[in-house]
Amino acid sequence: MNLRHLTSLALGMFTLGTTLSAQVTIEQMAADPKLWPAEVKIIQAAPIQLWENGRPSGSVQGTVGMTVRVKKVEPGRLTIESGSAMGSIAPAATDILTRAPGAAPGAAAGGKTTGHFESMRTGLKMVRGKWVVIGETEIEQHDPKDGVSNAYKSIPQTGKMEYRAKYKYTGGRNSGITIYIMCDDADKTERGNAYLLVDGNDDKAHGQFIINRVTNDKTKDMKKFDVPAAGGQWIDFRATYDTATGTVEITRNGKVLGSWTDPEPLTTGRDVSIGTYMTLASFKEIEVHPLP
């Protein structure tokens, strides 16, 4: 996949979560089966991957208010049962953390309260692109010919961090979105030193997710994952980064794609930046916060 051009992009809508934290995280729940609830309720529409004999067998849309039984808890997904069907869903789409012992009322998966985000109307610097703020938690980039759009916020990052967002773009050949984390200078073209996460389509319109290392404003592909080509559907994104280990892990639509470990990890970040390459796009419910 040739997404070289995508390393020069950034798309813009950004919010910093400032919500209540649950006393138990999804990672802690996954590690202790005694904390697993018998059932959870779906709190936001999300795809449920169906399984048969241990293999994927299609998917259905989980609807808000639907209650399902819990069979297994993992950081990136819940194995669930509804009737005779087995499937998996992203924890963030359920109320699992409200069911953990000592959980803060109203907290959602990932240690945050649903629907409560810092306003994107403040603190967001739009360096390049035709950005339109839709509301407190959503923004769009309206120039399909811009290859280096850039919007960012200055957010201190150290220790173990979590990054979440929902985004969609119109797709096509050589198009996509970018998220730069751990940036030391987001005013630069490639944000100085950073990790660049690209969700895009290649020159044959095949989908790939790429983890890049940015050093002195130059990018290098480090790990690639094949993903379904995007074409206007909302994508649920989650990434974690641990400055102690240098490991970046990616979850997309509830599926853990994998990880890459930097042998010389960035230990501090000043900015988080998002962008687009040759596409219309929308972002909403973007959050950045530390993990225990």
N, C-alpha and C positions, 0 to 999 in steps of 0.2 A: 504494500500500500504506500502510495506516495502522498503523504500529507505534510511535506516539507513546508508548504506555504502556510499550513495551519499553525505553525509555531510562531507566526507573526500576528496572531489574532487575540482579541479579548472581547467578551460580550457583556452587556451591562445591566445587570440589576443586582443589587446586593443588599442583604440585610444581616445584621448581627443579632443573633438570638440573645435576649436578655430575660429569660424566663425562669420559672422555678425549676429546681433540680430534684429528681427523685433520689431517695437515699440509697436505692439499689439501681445499678446500671444494667443494661441488657447483657453486657459482657459478664457481669457477676452472676446474673441469673443463668446464663448459659453454662457456667462452670459448676452450678449447684442444682441438681435436679429437684432438691427439696423445695426450691423456690418457684418451680414451674407451676403456674395455675392450671386448673383443670380445663378452663375455657377462656377465650378472649372474645371481645367484640371488635368488629372492623369499624374504624372511626373515619377513614377516608377511602374513597374508591381506589382500588388497586388490583392489578392482575394476580390471580391465583394460578400458579403452575401446577397442573395435575400430574400425578404419577401413577403408573401401573407396573407392577412387578419390578419396581426400582428404576423405571425408565420414564422420561417425560412423555406425556400422552396428550398434549394440548394445554390450553389454558382457558379460564373463564374470568369474568370481571367480578371481583368481590365488591359487594354493595355496602354502603354505610348502614350500620345497625345489625348486620348479620353476625350471629354468634357461632363460633366454631370451636371444636375441641382441640386441645393442644397435645401433640404427641412428642415433640422435641423442640428445644429452644437452642438456637445458635445465634451468634452475633449478627449475622447477615440475613437470617431467615428463620421462620417458624414452620415446622412441619405440623400440619393441621388435618383434621378429619371433619367432614360434614356429611352426615348420612353415611353412605357406603364409600364415598369418594375420599381419596387422600390427596393432599396438595401441599404447597408451600407458599408463604406470603412474607413480605417485608415486615419486620417488627414495627417499624414506624407507622404502618397503616392500621395498627391495632392499639388497644388500650392496655397492653400487657404490663407496663410499668405501674399503672394505677392499681394493679392486683398484687404487686409485690409487697412483702411485709415492710411497713414504714414508708411507703411511697407517699409523695406529696400529692394532695388532691389535684386532679386535673392534669397531672403530668403524663406525657406521652413517651413512646419509645425513643431512646436517645437522651433521656433526661431533660425534656423540655415540655412546656405546655403548648398544646396545639393552638394555632391561630393567633399567637401573641409574638409579634416580632417588632424589633426597633424600626421606626419609620425609615424608608429608603429615601425620603426627601431631604434627609440631613446627612452630611458627612460623606456623600458619594461624589467622587471626582470623575467627570466624564471627559476623558482625554480626547477620544476620537469616536465618531459614530453618530448616527441620528437616533438618539435615545428619546423615548417617550415614557414617562412614568405613568402607569395605569392606576395605581393605588398605593396604599401603604406598603404592600408586599409584592408588587409585580411591576416589571418594566420590560419594554420591548426595544429592539434595535431594528430600524426601518430601512437601512441601506443594504440591499442585497449585493452590491458591488464592492463594499468595503472589506478589505482583507486584514485590517489591523485595528478594528474597533477596540476600545479599551475603556472600561469603567472600573474604579477601584475604591476601596476604603482602607484607611490605615488602622490595622488591628494588630496588637502585639500577639505573637505566637511563640510559645515555647512549651516544652514538655510534650505530653500526648494531646493531640488536637483532633477534633472531629469537624468535618465540613459536609453540609447537606444542601441540596437544592433540588428544585424541579425545573426542567427546561425543555424546550422544544424548538426545532428549527425546520425549515422547509425542505432541506435535503437537496439531493442532486449530486452531481459529480464534484469532487474536491470542495466540499463544504462542511461546515461544522461549527462547534463551539469550543471555547477554551476556558479553563479555570487555572489561574496561577496561584499557588499557595507558597507561603514562606518567602515572599518577595522582599528583597532589601531595597528596591527602588522601582516602584511601579510606573514612574514617569518614563522610564526607558522602554525601548521597543519591545524587548523580551523580558523586562522587569528586573534586569540586573542579574542577580543570583536567585534562583527559585526552582520550584518543581512545576512543570506545565502538564496539565491533564487535558487531553484532547478527546472529545467524542465527535467523530466525524465520518464522512464517506470519502472513499478514495476516488481515483480517476475512472473507476469502473462502477462507481456508486455502491461499492461494498462497504459495510460498516466495520469500523475498528475503533477500539479505545486504546490510546497510547499514553504511557507515562514517559515524560521527558525530564532530563536534568538540564537546567539552564545555568551556565557558568560564564561570567563576564559577558552577559547578554548574547550568548551563543547557545543554541539548543542541540540536544542529542537524544535520539530515541533510545530508551532503556528497556522497555517492555511493551509488547503489543498483545491485545486480546481481540479476537473476532467477536463481533456483536451484530445483532440484527440492524440493518440499515435504517436510519431514522428518516421519517418523512412527515413531520407535523404532529407526531404523537408526543404527549408529555412523558418525559423520562425522569424516574426517581433516582437521584444520585446521592451516594454517600462515599466519603473517603476519610481515612484516618491516617495520621502521621505521628510517629513517635521520634522525638529528637534524640532520645537515648539509644535507640536501635537503628534509626535511619530507615525504618520500614514504612512504605506507603502501601495501603490496602484499598482496593476499589470494590464497591458494591453498586450494581446497576440493576434497577427494577427488582430489588430484593435478592439478586443472585450475586454471590461473591465471585468476581472475575479472577482475582488473584492479587499478588503483591510483588513488590520489588524493593530490595534493600540497598540503600546507598552506603558504600563502604566509607565514604567521607561525608557524613550527614550534615545538612544545615541545622544549626542549633537554635537560631532565632530568626524570626520573620517580622517585618514591619508592616507589609501590606498584603491584601488579598485582592486579586484582579480577575475580571471575567471579560470575555470578548467573543467575537464572531468572525468567521471567514466566509465571504461570498454567500451569505444567506440571511434571510429574515429570521428572527429568533425572539423568544420570550423566556424570561426567567421569573421564578417566584419562590417565596418561602426559603430564601437562602439564609443559612445560619453558619456561624463559626463559633465554637466554644471548646474549652478544655475538657478533657476526660480525667477521671480519677487516676 
